[in-house]
Amino acid sequence: MPRVQVFEHGVNLWVSANETEDWAAGRANFGSGSRWQCSTLAGHRLFAQFDSNGVIDHALDGKDVPDTVDGHEFNCLCADALKARLPKDHPARFVAVDQFL
C-alpha cells in the first residue's frame, strides 16, 4: 500500500517501484484493478505532493519528472492511491482524487 501523509492543507504520496509496476499490471492492492498498458510509471518510484490548488511537487526516482511521463496516467495513479485514504472533506481531495474518478 502506498505511503500517504495527510496534513491540514495537503497530502504527500509515495509509491514504490513495485507498487507502480503492480498498479500498471492491474494487480495492485489499491486502486481500480484496471491495467495501464504502455505505462510510463511502471517500475519507477513516485512522489507527489498536493494542496487545494493541485500538484505542488513531484518526483520520479528522486529526480524531476520527465516530459515523457503520461500526465493522465500520473493523475489516475495518484487518484487510485489516495481515494480510500484522503478524507472526503480534505482541501486537496478534489484536485488529487475526485476530478479524476
Secondary structure per residue as TSV (DSSP state, phi and psi in degrees):
chain	resnum	aa	ss	phi	psi
A	1	M	-	360.0	128.9
A	2	P	-	-56.6	149.6
A	3	R	E	-81.6	133.6
A	4	V	E	-131.2	133.8
A	5	Q	E	-122.3	111.0
A	6	V	E	-98.0	130.1
A	7	F	E	-128.4	176.0
A	8	E	T	-51.2	-45.5
A	9	H	T	-115.5	8.5
A	10	G	E	-164.0	-171.3
A	11	V	E	-153.2	142.4
A	12	N	E	-110.6	143.5
A	13	L	E	-133.4	130.2
A	14	W	E	-122.7	125.8
A	15	V	E	-122.8	125.2
A	16	S	-	-73.5	166.3
A	17	A	H	-61.2	-40.6
A	18	N	H	-64.5	-39.2
A	19	E	H	-68.4	-38.8
A	20	T	H	-67.0	-36.7
A	21	E	H	-63.4	-48.3
A	22	D	H	-64.0	-40.7
A	23	W	H	-61.9	-46.3
A	24	A	H	-64.2	-30.9
A	25	A	T	-86.5	-2.8
A	26	G	T	79.6	17.1
A	27	R	-	-118.6	19.7
A	28	A	-	-73.8	152.9
A	29	N	S	-86.2	16.2
A	30	F	S	-141.8	160.7
A	31	G	S	92.4	-171.5
A	32	S	-	-81.1	-19.2
A	33	G	-	86.7	-2.9
A	34	S	-	-75.3	154.5
A	35	R	-	-94.1	149.9
A	36	W	-	-120.4	90.0
A	37	Q	T	-67.9	148.7
A	38	C	T	59.5	38.8
A	39	S	-	-60.3	138.9
A	40	T	S	-97.8	-5.7
A	41	L	S	-107.1	-19.9
A	42	A	T	-55.7	130.7
A	43	G	T	83.1	6.2
A	44	H	S	-118.1	147.8
A	45	R	-	-80.1	137.2
A	46	L	E	-124.8	135.9
A	47	F	E	-124.0	137.7
A	48	A	E	-143.9	140.8
A	49	Q	E	-126.3	130.9
A	50	F	E	-123.6	149.0
A	51	D	E	-129.3	-168.4
A	52	S	T	-66.5	-12.6
A	53	N	T	-93.8	-12.0
A	54	G	E	128.5	-153.7
A	55	V	E	-71.2	127.1
A	56	I	E	-110.9	-16.2
A	57	D	E	-160.0	148.2
A	58	H	E	-161.1	152.8
A	59	A	E	-149.8	152.9
A	60	L	E	-125.8	120.1
A	61	D	T	55.1	34.6
A	62	G	T	77.8	8.7
A	63	K	B	-126.0	172.8
A	64	D	-	-55.4	142.9
A	65	V	-	-74.2	123.0
A	66	P	-	-71.0	157.5
A	67	D	T	-63.4	-16.4
A	68	T	T	-77.4	-10.3
A	69	V	S	-75.0	131.9
A	70	D	-	-72.3	116.3
A	71	G	H	-62.1	-35.9
A	72	H	H	-64.9	-42.0
A	73	E	H	-63.5	-45.2
A	74	F	H	-55.7	-48.2
A	75	N	H	-62.8	-43.1
A	76	C	H	-67.0	-41.9
A	77	L	H	-62.1	-47.8
A	78	C	H	-61.6	-44.7
A	79	A	H	-61.6	-43.8
A	80	D	H	-61.3	-42.9
A	81	A	H	-71.4	-27.1
A	82	L	H	-101.7	-17.9
A	83	K	T	-59.9	-35.4
A	84	A	T	-89.0	-9.3
A	85	R	T	-114.0	-14.2
A	86	L	S	-103.7	119.0
A	87	P	-	-54.2	145.1
A	88	K	T	-61.0	-24.6
A	89	D	T	-98.8	9.5
A	90	H	-	-72.3	140.5
A	91	P	T	-58.1	-27.0
A	92	A	T	-93.4	-2.3
A	93	R	H	-58.3	-47.9
A	94	F	H	-62.9	-47.5
A	95	V	H	-74.0	-24.7
A	96	A	H	-97.1	-24.5
A	97	V	T	-130.9	-66.0
A	98	D	G	-58.7	-36.8
A	99	Q	G	-69.8	-11.9
A	100	F	G	-107.1	-0.1
A	101	L	-	-93.0	360.0
